[in-house]
């Protein structure tokens, strides 16, 4: 066979193979279209049509006074089915619609929008995203009045795809406590801990998959509507929360500290009124809320001297000491086995009473007493810790609560020095919340109350679940011991390490704490400072703890660093809480007037008051030039005394009519709330104190 024939044969074979393949392809196409067409079309519909979940609207989070801390606001993405509109509707409205879209989004011309819609219609598209920018509900209402869109979904083809976004009216206030939950179901705070209630139940609707991988919702009779989530009502008070965060931030910035935490609790109920955690930013400038040190595992620390209250409880309950006994603390150094215990004061305190040991926070004095009475039976000391439940989590409502750490006398890591150091708050770890719960038990007379941050779960007016105050342990100590401990805590503020926060308006009880930080197995010159206590000391309503980590500068002690923050928070709470002031009597003693001789005149506008007195024939005298005055009585006549209200401080409106008081206070930028009838008997903000714009002032009338 020559070369020519060989080539010709190969060409013929190749042509035959190509023909057979082409025939097979044609046959398969015909079979798919004509014979198997219905099956494949049905499969295509099943692939492109799916019942997909429709997310429920997430529940709201409220503060205890009804303020909204977190909510889901509806946003919308605007799409269109350009094939729905009739020719007349689209033709008459397309130009105006395009102008509206161009003016609203400002991303393309009216001509470009018109061309985009008409091209999609000509191509038979049933789903066109007009713009991916999300709009609010008010914008949606406006768009529904536009040409073409006003015909609705079935007449104009407009599609508003709802997208819920979480919104916090108070921005970052209580940010870590409110928390978050991302798409991977990772989160923190209330959003995460109460997600089962907040998330609701998703619905289900029919969607069609279109070009580009997007899903277009279709109306179907079998759609299942979503059930919105429950709302949760917290115990937080936004005013106290704001005060706590502001006071903490100021001190952190002033001392360039690593982080700090504050918790404010209502003594009788265990309701958390504020919880704040601020940590230095990674760049070293400013502070943010990134971790809940007050509650979580990273907040487990050696508490230092605030734990001495437990040591005193154990000693008093054993009946081994009384507060007048003397303890020789020597030169401030005492050796336990191979370690030296030292007091903060160079040269020591010498001989002290037990009361003074606690008030001055003598490490030597406390550790000597505990070692003497419990050294031969440390398990007895540990029994008091277990009795008070300090060795267990509190079962707090936020997930991630830290688990306390205490050594066991039966284990190998218990040494002869363990008990003395434990007695002053070392070689153990607890969270600030656990410390506060213990102090709160002393404040309320001996009941360990479970801290609560959520008090109610509801939907609309229907309450799904209510969380009531719960006592974890009743009578953690005898009544006598509790009273003695309360007295000791008052003494710390009156005469001891926290005397710098003593004030004449109300009493404070508490204990300072300063603990050296352990890093890489060695105690450093960095300190963990704290103050835990309650106020008013004679009738406690609030307890609080402040912890500040690694403050810089001199005098890095709890009394100098954390106690002033406690005082600032307490001052502002006291100024806002009229019940606290009522428990001490009126903040201003009203002048005594013979009402048979004089009418009920206390304070107001001087011209109006003089006119009233003159018309009634009452002798009255005034030599000043102020507009607003208060009354005093002398020799059967009224003397007007100027009442300064123009200064940028809270004015005194006691004795005024409600009308005058509101006029003065609201002109200064305060928001007024009142109860009762008559004239102003008391006010929640002290005369002469500073205030912020829109701060609430509460008036009681009588």
HELIX and SHEET records of a PDB file:
HELIX    1   1 UNK A    3  UNK A   30  1                                  28    
HELIX    2   2 UNK A   31  UNK A   35  3                                   5    
HELIX    3   3 UNK A   37  UNK A   48  1                                  12    
HELIX    4   4 UNK A   87  UNK A  105  1                                  19    
HELIX    5   5 UNK A  110  UNK A  122  1                                  13    
HELIX    6   6 UNK A  137  UNK A  143  1                                   7    
HELIX    7   7 UNK A  149  UNK A  151  5                                   3    
HELIX    8   8 UNK A  152  UNK A  156  1                                   5    
HELIX    9   9 UNK A  175  UNK A  178  1                                   4    
HELIX   10  10 UNK A  189  UNK A  193  1                                   5    
HELIX   11  11 UNK A  195  UNK A  198  1                                   4    
HELIX   12  12 UNK A  211  UNK A  213  5                                   3    
HELIX   13  13 UNK A  238  UNK A  255  1                                  18    
HELIX   14  14 UNK A  297  UNK A  299  5                                   3    
HELIX   15  15 UNK A  304  UNK A  307  5                                   4    
HELIX   16  16 UNK A  308  UNK A  318  1                                  11    
HELIX   17  17 UNK A  354  UNK A  359  1                                   6    
HELIX   18  18 UNK A  363  UNK A  374  1                                  12    
HELIX   19  19 UNK A  378  UNK A  387  1                                  10    
HELIX   20  20 UNK A  418  UNK A  422  1                                   5    
HELIX   21  21 UNK A  432  UNK A  443  1                                  12    
HELIX   22  22 UNK A  479  UNK A  494  1                                  16    
HELIX   23  23 UNK A  499  UNK A  501  5                                   3    
HELIX   24  24 UNK A  558  UNK A  561  1                                   4    
HELIX   25  25 UNK A  563  UNK A  576  1                                  14    
HELIX   26  26 UNK A  578  UNK A  583  1                                   6    
HELIX   27  27 UNK A  606  UNK A  616  1                                  11    
HELIX   28  28 UNK A  658  UNK A  667  1                                  10    
SHEET    1   A 3 UNK A  49  UNK A  54  0                                        
SHEET    2   A 3 UNK A 203  UNK A 209 -1                                        
SHEET    3   A 3 UNK A 215  UNK A 217 -1                                        
SHEET    1   B 6 UNK A 128  UNK A 135  0                                        
SHEET    2   B 6 UNK A  68  UNK A  80 -1                                        
SHEET    3   B 6 UNK A  61  UNK A  62 -1                                        
SHEET    4   B 6 UNK A 231  UNK A 234  1                                        
SHEET    5   B 6 UNK A 454  UNK A 459 -1                                        
SHEET    6   B 6 UNK A 462  UNK A 466 -1                                        
SHEET    1   C 3 UNK A 128  UNK A 135  0                                        
SHEET    2   C 3 UNK A  68  UNK A  80 -1                                        
SHEET    3   C 3 UNK A 158  UNK A 167 -1                                        
SHEET    1   D 2 UNK A 180  UNK A 181  0                                        
SHEET    2   D 2 UNK A 187  UNK A 188 -1                                        
SHEET    1   E 6 UNK A 287  UNK A 288  0                                        
SHEET    2   E 6 UNK A 272  UNK A 280 -1                                        
SHEET    3   E 6 UNK A 259  UNK A 266 -1                                        
SHEET    4   E 6 UNK A 542  UNK A 549 -1                                        
SHEET    5   E 6 UNK A 522  UNK A 535 -1                                        
SHEET    6   E 6 UNK A 508  UNK A 519 -1                                        
SHEET    1   F 2 UNK A 326  UNK A 328  0                                        
SHEET    2   F 2 UNK A 351  UNK A 353 -1                                        
SHEET    1   G 2 UNK A 333  UNK A 336  0                                        
SHEET    2   G 2 UNK A 339  UNK A 342 -1                                        
SHEET    1   H 2 UNK A 405  UNK A 406  0                                        
SHEET    2   H 2 UNK A 428  UNK A 429 -1                                        
SHEET    1   I 2 UNK A 448  UNK A 449  0                                        
SHEET    2   I 2 UNK A 471  UNK A 473 -1                                        
SHEET    1   J 4 UNK A 603  UNK A 605  0                                        
SHEET    2   J 4 UNK A 628  UNK A 634 -1                                        
SHEET    3   J 4 UNK A 637  UNK A 642 -1                                        
SHEET    4   J 4 UNK A 620  UNK A 621  1                                        
SHEET    1   K 3 UNK A 671  UNK A 676  0                                        
SHEET    2   K 3 UNK A 696  UNK A 701  1                                        
SHEET    3   K 3 UNK A 680  UNK A 683 -1                                        
END                                                                             
